[in-house]
Amino acid sequence: MRGPRPAVALLRRAPRVAVTLSALAALLLTGCDSGPEPKSASAGGPSVLAPGKPGEPNRTLSAQDAAEQRADDDSPNSADIAYARMMIKHHAQALKLTELAPDRAESAKLKALAERIAAAQGPEIAAMRAWLDEHGEPGTSEGHDHSVMPGMATEAQVKKLRAAKGTAFDQLFLTLMITHHEGAIAMATEVKGQGNNIRIEEMADDVVAQQTSEIDRMRGML
């Protein structure tokens, strides 16, 4: 009859057991991974509120659906049309402010800046009016209070600017125009996220690029 196995024999078997347990654990993990992969948070993406076409309600779409829809159809929606209408009014006030510069400003640099602003925004107004006509939309909307648009100078501020001359005019003009430009950039940024028309997005990109540069220049003149 054999006696008890030497302890050394048991120790020699221990590594085999460890290897077997490791292999079993690997198989179990592999089995868990073989199931369907969970959808990542980015797969569906965040929801997007898509403004409807004129007369249609807004819709909530996934970011992917919104991108695909836009790629297939860039028909103007309510955000595009509202932007064009409001920006026409916004630019029109900028032209009124720049018209005061030749007779009231002291700085030659400011007069040149005002001339550049007018030279850029006049054609932009014409382009937005042509875009609205192309899509059968009137240039203005009834019942919309354009004075609440971001950056718009109040009647009191415009009156004060008309009464100013020299350095006082220069400082007030720059202050009002910087705020006016910041409002235009805010509107352009908003329509880039809510609009659907490629041409409006291109015009909004131009506003952001040009007016950001002009803001930097005006701040350096204060």
Backbone bond lengths (Angstrom), bond angles and torsions (degrees), N, CA, C in turn:
res aa  C-N    CA-C-N  psi(-1)  N-CA   C-N-CA  omega(-1)  CA-C   N-CA-C  phi
1 M - - - 1.473 - - 1.519 109.09 -
2 R 1.366 114.17 131.28 1.455 118.32 -178.10 1.521 110.57 -76.40
3 G 1.300 113.86 144.00 1.456 119.04 177.79 1.527 110.71 -83.97
4 P 1.325 117.89 -176.95 1.479 120.75 179.68 1.517 111.44 -61.85
5 R 1.345 115.13 146.61 1.467 120.09 -178.26 1.515 109.30 -68.72
6 P 1.314 115.22 143.89 1.473 119.03 178.49 1.525 110.05 -60.92
7 A 1.318 114.63 147.77 1.463 119.98 179.71 1.519 111.71 -60.52
8 V 1.317 116.80 -31.84 1.456 119.71 -178.97 1.513 111.86 -63.44
9 A 1.380 116.32 -32.64 1.465 119.27 178.55 1.518 111.22 -65.70
10 L 1.358 116.00 -39.04 1.462 119.62 178.70 1.517 111.55 -65.72
11 L 1.330 114.89 -39.11 1.455 118.87 179.79 1.527 110.99 -64.71
12 R 1.377 115.25 -35.90 1.457 118.21 -180.00 1.531 112.06 -66.52
13 R 1.335 117.53 -26.90 1.456 120.19 -179.46 1.530 112.26 -81.20
14 A 1.317 117.68 -19.07 1.464 120.87 -175.19 1.519 112.99 -57.66
15 P 1.331 119.48 -45.08 1.470 118.69 179.55 1.506 113.04 -58.17
16 R 1.377 117.83 -37.04 1.450 120.28 179.24 1.527 111.06 -63.01
17 V 1.305 116.04 -39.28 1.464 119.79 178.96 1.516 110.12 -64.08
18 A 1.327 115.37 -43.61 1.468 119.77 179.99 1.515 110.94 -60.55
19 V 1.350 115.08 -41.85 1.456 119.17 179.56 1.513 110.41 -64.10
20 T 1.340 117.39 -41.56 1.463 120.94 -179.48 1.513 111.30 -63.18
21 L 1.334 117.88 -41.80 1.459 121.83 179.83 1.530 110.43 -66.55
22 S 1.326 116.05 -38.59 1.461 119.22 178.67 1.516 110.94 -63.58
23 A 1.338 115.80 -43.21 1.452 119.81 179.63 1.516 111.06 -63.47
24 L 1.344 117.05 -39.13 1.458 120.80 179.31 1.518 111.13 -64.62
25 A 1.333 115.44 -41.89 1.468 119.26 178.97 1.519 110.79 -62.02
26 A 1.340 116.13 -40.42 1.462 119.87 179.64 1.515 111.43 -63.36
27 L 1.355 116.17 -39.59 1.462 120.17 179.01 1.516 111.26 -64.64
28 L 1.339 115.38 -41.16 1.470 119.18 179.68 1.520 111.11 -63.64
29 L 1.353 116.13 -42.00 1.457 119.73 179.67 1.510 111.19 -65.51
30 T 1.348 115.44 -38.72 1.460 119.87 178.62 1.512 110.88 -63.57
31 G 1.341 115.26 -39.46 1.461 119.75 178.52 1.506 111.38 -63.27
32 C 1.357 117.31 -38.14 1.452 120.14 179.32 1.519 111.17 -66.82
33 D 1.349 116.27 -36.67 1.455 120.02 -177.00 1.509 112.85 -77.39
34 S 1.357 116.61 -13.69 1.454 118.98 -174.67 1.516 112.65 -76.47
35 G 1.320 117.33 -11.79 1.454 120.57 179.56 1.509 110.67 -73.80
36 P 1.334 117.16 177.98 1.466 120.26 -179.81 1.506 111.24 -65.57
37 E 1.330 117.00 138.90 1.450 121.31 -179.58 1.516 110.03 -74.01
38 P 1.331 117.55 138.89 1.454 119.21 178.19 1.514 110.56 -67.17
39 K 1.293 115.64 148.05 1.456 119.80 178.56 1.509 109.48 -70.38
40 S 1.319 115.74 136.14 1.455 119.49 178.35 1.511 109.30 -76.96
41 A 1.349 115.25 159.85 1.456 119.50 -178.66 1.518 111.20 -63.82
42 S 1.360 114.66 -28.57 1.451 117.84 -177.46 1.523 113.04 -82.18
43 A 1.361 116.11 -11.98 1.457 118.02 -177.30 1.527 110.36 -63.05
44 G 1.348 114.73 -48.99 1.449 117.67 178.21 1.507 111.55 -81.82
45 G 1.339 116.06 -33.40 1.455 120.99 -179.19 1.516 111.11 73.43
46 P 1.311 116.36 168.65 1.457 120.39 179.23 1.523 110.75 -70.85
47 S 1.310 116.32 156.07 1.453 119.97 178.32 1.517 109.76 -76.78
48 V 1.319 116.09 152.25 1.460 122.36 -177.73 1.516 107.94 -126.75
49 L 1.334 116.85 131.30 1.456 121.02 175.31 1.517 108.03 -84.66
50 A 1.317 116.56 111.54 1.466 121.69 -176.95 1.519 109.30 -100.84
51 P 1.341 117.89 113.16 1.463 120.08 177.16 1.520 110.52 -60.02
52 G 1.317 116.37 136.24 1.449 120.47 -179.43 1.512 112.12 -77.26
53 K 1.306 116.37 168.36 1.451 120.50 175.06 1.529 108.37 -66.65
54 P 1.326 117.88 162.99 1.466 119.96 -178.23 1.523 111.67 -50.50
55 G 1.334 116.47 126.37 1.455 121.87 -179.64 1.511 114.14 87.68
56 E 1.340 118.50 -4.35 1.452 122.18 -179.79 1.526 109.94 -110.98
57 P 1.340 117.18 149.23 1.466 119.80 -179.00 1.524 111.35 -72.97
58 N 1.333 116.10 161.21 1.464 121.16 174.60 1.524 110.02 -70.28
59 R 1.319 116.07 157.39 1.464 121.52 179.33 1.519 109.79 -131.45
60 T 1.334 114.98 151.05 1.459 120.45 176.19 1.524 108.59 -102.98
61 L 1.336 116.83 119.55 1.456 122.33 -178.20 1.520 109.72 -123.08
62 S 1.329 116.22 157.79 1.455 119.25 170.40 1.517 108.17 -71.48
63 A 1.334 116.90 159.15 1.462 120.26 -179.78 1.527 110.39 -59.26
64 Q 1.336 116.49 -38.16 1.468 120.24 -179.21 1.527 110.79 -66.96
65 D 1.349 116.31 -43.70 1.461 119.57 179.81 1.523 111.08 -64.07
66 A 1.336 115.61 -39.08 1.463 119.38 179.86 1.521 110.76 -63.30
67 A 1.352 116.34 -41.78 1.464 120.24 179.84 1.524 110.98 -66.02
68 E 1.348 116.53 -42.12 1.460 120.04 -179.46 1.521 111.01 -66.12
69 Q 1.336 115.71 -40.07 1.457 119.38 -179.87 1.515 110.48 -62.95
70 R 1.307 115.78 -41.95 1.462 119.55 -178.46 1.527 111.10 -67.18
71 A 1.345 116.04 -36.67 1.460 119.38 179.68 1.526 110.74 -64.13
72 D 1.336 116.37 -33.08 1.458 120.93 -177.63 1.525 112.66 -85.42
73 D 1.336 116.76 -31.47 1.459 119.94 -172.58 1.528 109.46 -149.65
74 D 1.322 116.55 115.00 1.466 118.93 179.95 1.525 111.11 -106.11
75 S 1.342 116.00 31.53 1.460 120.50 177.12 1.522 110.06 -57.27
76 P 1.327 118.02 138.54 1.468 120.44 -179.12 1.519 111.49 -60.13
77 N 1.318 115.84 140.11 1.459 119.72 172.45 1.529 108.65 -110.00
78 S 1.315 116.87 -174.56 1.457 120.37 -174.89 1.524 112.05 -63.63
79 A 1.335 117.38 -31.74 1.465 120.29 179.10 1.523 111.09 -67.44
80 D 1.327 117.54 -40.94 1.463 121.50 178.03 1.531 111.26 -60.96
81 I 1.322 115.74 -46.85 1.461 120.52 -176.56 1.524 110.72 -67.57
82 A 1.330 116.30 -43.11 1.468 119.78 178.86 1.525 110.86 -62.14
83 Y 1.326 116.53 -39.68 1.468 120.20 179.28 1.526 110.99 -61.40
84 A 1.327 117.42 -47.78 1.469 120.64 -178.35 1.521 110.65 -61.40
85 R 1.319 116.31 -44.66 1.465 119.70 -179.69 1.534 111.56 -63.08
86 M 1.316 115.93 -46.05 1.461 119.15 -177.28 1.523 111.82 -70.41
87 M 1.325 117.10 -37.85 1.458 119.08 -177.91 1.526 111.79 -69.39
88 I 1.317 117.14 -28.84 1.466 119.74 173.89 1.528 109.05 -60.33
89 K 1.316 116.98 -47.46 1.465 121.34 178.88 1.527 111.15 -66.11
90 H 1.319 115.58 -39.01 1.468 120.57 -178.98 1.522 110.40 -63.92
91 H 1.321 116.19 -47.62 1.462 120.94 178.40 1.534 111.15 -64.44
92 A 1.337 116.44 -35.94 1.465 119.80 -178.63 1.524 110.82 -61.03
93 Q 1.331 116.59 -38.38 1.465 117.80 177.67 1.528 110.80 -68.01
94 A 1.316 116.85 -37.93 1.467 119.15 177.24 1.522 110.89 -59.04
95 L 1.331 117.41 -39.49 1.466 120.66 178.25 1.533 110.75 -64.42
96 K 1.330 116.79 -38.08 1.464 119.75 178.20 1.534 111.13 -63.29
97 L 1.330 115.53 -38.94 1.466 119.01 179.58 1.527 111.00 -69.17
98 T 1.322 116.58 -41.40 1.471 118.94 -178.21 1.528 111.87 -69.20
99 E 1.334 117.67 -26.66 1.469 120.84 178.82 1.525 112.34 -63.03
100 L 1.325 116.27 -22.26 1.461 120.43 -178.10 1.525 112.47 -81.52
101 A 1.317 117.12 -19.56 1.463 120.75 -171.82 1.528 114.76 -64.39
102 P 1.326 121.04 -44.77 1.468 119.50 -174.75 1.526 114.00 -55.94
103 D 1.333 117.98 -38.32 1.467 120.96 -175.79 1.528 113.78 -93.49
104 R 1.339 117.07 -16.64 1.459 118.46 -172.36 1.523 114.39 -116.68
105 A 1.295 118.08 -25.38 1.465 120.96 -176.67 1.522 111.30 -74.45
106 E 1.310 115.71 150.93 1.469 121.12 175.54 1.515 111.30 -98.76
107 S 1.332 116.94 -37.03 1.456 121.57 -175.44 1.534 111.38 -77.95
108 A 1.319 115.93 128.71 1.463 120.16 175.84 1.527 110.51 -66.40
109 K 1.325 116.30 -33.85 1.472 120.03 178.39 1.520 110.55 -64.66
110 L 1.329 116.10 -40.11 1.464 119.20 179.79 1.523 110.61 -66.73
111 K 1.334 116.94 -40.55 1.461 119.71 177.84 1.531 111.16 -60.97
112 A 1.323 115.72 -40.22 1.466 119.58 178.74 1.523 110.89 -67.42
113 L 1.339 116.50 -38.85 1.460 120.62 178.30 1.520 110.75 -63.35
114 A 1.332 116.20 -44.74 1.463 120.25 179.54 1.530 110.73 -61.18
115 E 1.310 115.98 -38.26 1.468 119.95 178.10 1.527 111.20 -64.97
116 R 1.338 116.88 -39.77 1.472 120.35 178.82 1.532 111.05 -66.86
117 I 1.328 115.95 -39.72 1.474 119.27 179.34 1.528 109.64 -62.14
118 A 1.317 116.45 -45.91 1.468 120.40 179.97 1.528 111.08 -63.88
119 A 1.331 116.47 -39.67 1.468 120.24 -178.65 1.521 111.83 -65.93
120 A 1.318 116.92 -28.19 1.465 120.50 179.73 1.521 112.04 -85.76
121 Q 1.325 116.83 -43.59 1.463 119.61 -170.98 1.519 113.23 -81.42
122 G 1.335 117.69 -24.99 1.465 119.33 174.59 1.522 112.02 -59.47
123 P 1.331 118.67 -53.87 1.461 120.42 177.57 1.531 113.23 -62.66
124 E 1.330 117.44 -31.63 1.458 119.83 178.12 1.530 110.91 -65.30
125 I 1.334 116.73 -39.19 1.465 120.20 175.42 1.527 110.00 -60.47
126 A 1.322 116.42 -45.84 1.471 120.66 179.78 1.527 110.84 -61.21
127 A 1.343 117.00 -40.10 1.466 120.57 -179.25 1.524 111.22 -66.49
128 M 1.333 117.14 -39.43 1.466 119.48 -179.83 1.524 111.46 -71.59
129 R 1.322 117.00 -35.97 1.464 119.16 175.52 1.526 110.91 -64.72
130 A 1.332 116.80 -41.72 1.462 120.65 178.26 1.525 110.50 -63.56
131 W 1.348 116.51 -38.03 1.468 120.31 178.95 1.522 110.46 -64.58
132 L 1.325 117.43 -43.20 1.465 120.66 178.44 1.524 110.88 -63.19
133 D 1.329 116.70 -42.30 1.469 120.23 178.15 1.527 111.07 -61.98
134 E 1.314 115.32 -40.78 1.467 120.24 -179.61 1.523 111.62 -60.11
135 H 1.332 116.21 -33.57 1.462 120.21 -177.77 1.530 112.20 -101.20
136 G 1.328 116.10 14.26 1.456 119.82 174.16 1.510 114.72 68.71
137 E 1.325 116.42 29.73 1.461 120.58 -178.62 1.529 110.07 -112.74
138 P 1.342 116.99 138.38 1.473 119.10 176.64 1.520 110.57 -67.94
139 G 1.311 115.82 156.25 1.465 120.18 -176.64 1.499 114.31 -74.87
140 T 1.330 117.82 -17.24 1.463 121.24 179.61 1.516 109.25 -129.76
141 S 1.317 115.91 159.65 1.464 121.34 177.54 1.516 109.05 -118.86
142 E 1.302 116.15 134.50 1.459 120.75 -179.15 1.525 109.86 -72.04
143 G 1.316 114.92 140.75 1.459 119.47 173.89 1.510 114.93 81.40
144 H 1.331 118.18 2.62 1.470 119.48 -179.93 1.524 109.55 -94.17
145 D 1.310 116.58 127.28 1.458 121.85 -179.67 1.518 108.65 -87.38
146 H 1.320 116.56 99.90 1.453 120.48 -177.13 1.525 112.77 -71.77
147 S 1.329 117.47 -15.19 1.464 119.75 -179.24 1.526 112.29 -69.47
148 V 1.332 117.31 -17.89 1.462 119.90 -179.49 1.524 112.18 -87.85
149 M 1.322 117.88 0.19 1.458 119.88 177.80 1.522 109.72 -64.42
150 P 1.317 117.82 144.14 1.468 119.69 -178.31 1.513 112.97 -62.09
151 G 1.335 115.67 135.44 1.457 120.97 175.19 1.516 115.80 88.91
152 M 1.318 117.75 -8.86 1.462 119.69 -177.08 1.532 110.65 -69.31
153 A 1.327 116.04 133.92 1.458 120.54 175.88 1.528 109.42 -74.64
154 T 1.313 116.75 144.41 1.457 120.77 177.41 1.530 109.99 -76.79
155 E 1.315 115.85 165.58 1.466 119.79 177.78 1.521 110.65 -60.76
156 A 1.328 116.52 -37.55 1.467 120.30 179.41 1.522 110.90 -64.69
157 Q 1.326 116.84 -39.42 1.466 120.25 179.39 1.521 111.56 -67.54
158 V 1.329 116.64 -40.55 1.462 120.50 178.49 1.532 110.12 -65.07
159 K 1.328 116.06 -40.71 1.471 120.52 178.11 1.527 110.90 -62.38
160 K 1.316 116.02 -41.16 1.466 120.28 179.01 1.522 110.78 -65.54
161 L 1.321 117.29 -37.83 1.462 120.85 179.06 1.522 110.39 -66.27
162 R 1.328 116.78 -40.43 1.469 120.15 178.89 1.529 111.52 -61.73
163 A 1.321 115.86 -31.65 1.465 119.80 -177.21 1.525 112.84 -84.27
164 A 1.329 117.05 -12.73 1.474 120.89 -175.45 1.523 110.83 -87.48
165 K 1.352 114.31 154.97 1.468 120.61 175.73 1.524 109.54 -145.47
166 G 1.334 114.89 159.64 1.453 119.77 175.78 1.518 112.78 67.28
167 T 1.329 115.90 -143.20 1.468 120.38 -177.10 1.518 112.03 -63.63
168 A 1.349 117.22 -31.22 1.468 119.93 178.13 1.526 109.93 -63.22
169 F 1.331 116.65 -40.71 1.466 120.27 176.64 1.521 110.11 -64.48
170 D 1.317 116.35 -46.03 1.466 120.63 -177.28 1.528 111.23 -56.15
171 Q 1.320 116.68 -48.05 1.457 120.97 -177.10 1.525 111.22 -65.67
172 L 1.327 116.98 -43.33 1.462 119.69 -179.33 1.522 110.97 -69.22
173 F 1.326 117.01 -39.72 1.467 120.45 178.68 1.527 110.43 -59.81
174 L 1.328 116.49 -47.68 1.466 120.04 -178.56 1.526 111.20 -63.04
175 T 1.334 116.37 -41.76 1.462 120.19 179.83 1.530 111.43 -62.19
176 L 1.333 115.75 -46.43 1.462 119.98 -178.98 1.528 111.51 -68.50
177 M 1.335 117.03 -39.41 1.466 119.66 -176.27 1.527 111.86 -73.34
178 I 1.313 117.36 -33.03 1.468 119.12 175.28 1.531 109.80 -62.53
179 T 1.336 115.94 -46.70 1.463 120.27 177.91 1.524 110.90 -62.04
180 H 1.332 115.81 -40.16 1.471 121.26 179.55 1.527 110.28 -62.38
181 H 1.309 117.18 -45.44 1.468 121.33 178.74 1.529 111.18 -64.26
182 E 1.312 117.13 -41.24 1.473 120.15 179.16 1.530 110.34 -60.92
183 G 1.329 117.02 -37.42 1.464 120.34 176.81 1.520 111.78 -65.36
184 A 1.334 116.44 -41.36 1.466 120.06 178.65 1.523 111.30 -63.36
185 I 1.324 116.44 -39.92 1.465 120.51 178.97 1.523 110.24 -64.76
186 A 1.337 116.91 -39.91 1.463 120.54 178.32 1.527 110.62 -62.26
187 M 1.316 117.28 -42.72 1.462 121.20 178.90 1.531 111.32 -65.55
188 A 1.330 116.13 -42.15 1.464 120.15 -179.86 1.524 111.03 -65.53
189 T 1.316 116.53 -40.31 1.465 120.53 179.11 1.526 110.55 -64.56
190 E 1.314 116.25 -38.80 1.465 120.45 -179.53 1.525 111.65 -65.44
191 V 1.332 117.11 -45.03 1.463 118.66 -177.69 1.529 110.99 -69.13
192 K 1.328 117.72 -27.05 1.461 119.59 176.76 1.524 111.05 -64.47
193 G 1.326 116.94 -27.55 1.462 120.12 178.44 1.514 113.76 -90.98
194 Q 1.339 117.30 -23.70 1.465 120.27 -174.23 1.520 114.18 -111.60
195 G 1.320 116.80 -22.27 1.465 119.96 -177.61 1.516 112.49 -77.19
196 N 1.340 114.58 175.08 1.464 119.65 -178.77 1.521 112.98 -131.21
197 N 1.328 117.82 -10.80 1.453 120.75 -173.96 1.526 111.40 -93.35
198 I 1.309 116.32 131.87 1.463 121.59 -177.24 1.523 111.65 -64.98
199 R 1.327 117.71 -40.58 1.469 120.30 -178.63 1.528 111.20 -64.19
200 I 1.315 117.09 -40.92 1.469 120.06 177.50 1.527 110.02 -64.39
201 E 1.310 117.29 -39.91 1.468 120.10 177.98 1.529 110.51 -62.30
202 E 1.321 116.82 -41.02 1.466 119.98 178.23 1.529 111.18 -62.52
203 M 1.336 116.45 -42.77 1.460 119.73 178.47 1.529 110.98 -65.71
204 A 1.323 116.38 -38.19 1.466 120.04 177.74 1.521 110.93 -65.24
205 D 1.326 117.24 -38.90 1.470 121.13 176.71 1.530 110.58 -60.64
206 D 1.325 115.98 -41.37 1.470 120.14 179.01 1.525 111.03 -62.69
207 V 1.332 116.10 -42.21 1.469 120.49 179.26 1.519 110.49 -61.25
208 V 1.324 116.76 -46.81 1.467 120.70 -178.31 1.523 110.54 -61.48
209 A 1.323 116.91 -47.81 1.467 120.56 -176.73 1.530 111.53 -65.64
210 Q 1.321 116.15 -49.61 1.461 120.06 -174.62 1.533 111.57 -68.68
211 Q 1.320 116.35 -45.92 1.463 118.33 -174.40 1.529 112.39 -76.59
212 T 1.314 118.41 -26.05 1.463 120.08 172.33 1.523 109.88 -63.54
213 S 1.338 116.55 -42.74 1.463 121.09 177.97 1.527 111.26 -63.36
214 E 1.335 116.21 -41.04 1.459 119.92 -179.64 1.526 111.97 -68.71
215 I 1.312 117.19 -34.89 1.467 120.38 176.52 1.531 110.09 -61.68
216 D 1.306 116.45 -44.24 1.474 120.32 178.11 1.530 110.97 -59.66
217 R 1.334 115.90 -41.44 1.452 120.23 -179.56 1.538 110.51 -66.93
218 M 1.318 116.94 -42.56 1.466 120.43 -178.26 1.526 111.57 -68.34
219 R 1.306 117.17 -37.48 1.468 119.21 177.58 1.522 111.23 -63.05
220 G 1.309 116.20 -33.49 1.444 119.81 177.34 1.519 113.38 -72.36
221 M 1.340 116.98 -14.16 1.460 121.26 179.97 1.521 112.92 -95.22
222 L 1.332 117.61 -11.52 1.466 120.87 -179.40 1.526 111.37 -69.70
